[in-house]
Amino acid sequence: MEPARESPNAPSDAILEVRGLEVTFATDRGAVKAADGVSFDLKPGLTLGLVGESGCGKTVTALALLRLVPPPGRITGGRVLFGGEDLLALSERAMEDIRGKRISMVFQEPTTAFNPVLTIGDQIAEALIIHGGAGRAEAHAAAVGMLDKVGIPDPAERAGTYPHQMSGGMRQRAMIAMALICRPDILIADEPTTALDVTIQAQILDLMGAMQREFGVAILFISHDLAVISEMADEVMVMYAGRVVERAPADALLAHPLHPYTQGLIETLPRHGVGRGRLPAIPGTVPDLGALPDGCRFSDRCPLADDGCRAADPPLTRAPGGRWVACYKAAP
């Protein structure tokens, strides 16, 4: 029997519906797809965790949602439906009204996201002036208030500092403040804790959870770290070599992963009460997108792969319990 496949026309209560998203980069060896047929829903007030090794297409997917893919990359297919409109079909002027106001992004490295010659307070206030029509005094007061909400001490004083005068954790908090100042519907967080130590990382995760509860924002949380994803996500989507290979409610995926790649990621996590021996690792590396293996993209690293796996790339198909998996050998 033909397995159920992702239907682009299925009814959804999602605030964001992504269907068949493709991002292509021109290279010396020809065109390669960094995101290849990516589909998912993001629901109001919930967090979707996007996980995978470096080079799997996570950041490119996020940037494509805001039409910020850097050249030589181009969005070459799909739809991104938000509020009944396809963001990929809007004018650039219309997208400027959405970025920062309706959909905001927290970048992995806030130092490069902030302007080094403007104070933190001015940069946060600027978003409210541009998108909210606030006056400068009103916007500055709101910026100080948001710095206070994200747990920055002496917020009025800190608003007058420059990005380089803040610690990494404080800069990340300030970035979250700037992303939330206009009360967006969606927050995209791209590896927001990667450069932070464990204590600060935990504080940032707690902060994002608190802000989500207060503002009701939907979050797309991107990380290569499944342990971090498990702390934040209601649902988890796993990407490999530009494609979604598994998507499921977080508890179900962590307790019983179906795809061998997801199983490998979970096996690499340290476990409480287990000795300090060497952690398991997935053999090999993410394939070069310009030289993909035949059939399933994970076949050259998968212990279950056979000739059938190498004959054709498996489609993303429905599994019990609201799950999706792209694997001919998916665990029952």
Secondary structure, 3 states (H helix, E strand, C coil): CCCCECCCCCCCCCCEEEEEEEEEEEECCEEEEEEEEEEEEECCCCEEEEECCCCCCHHHHHHHHCCCCCCCEEEEEEEEEECCEEHHHCCHHHHHHHECCCEEEECCCHHHHCCCCCCHHHHHHHHHHHHHCCCHHHHHHHHHHHHHHCCCCCHHHHCCCCHHHCCHHHHHHHHHHHHHCCCCCEEEEECCCCCCCHHHHHHHHHHHHHHHHHHCCEEEEEECCHHHHHHHCCEEEEEECCEEEEEEEHHHHHHCCCCHHHHHHHHCCCCCCCCCCCCCCCCCCCCCCCCCCCCCCCCCCCCCCCHHHHHCCCCCEEECCCEEECCCCCCC
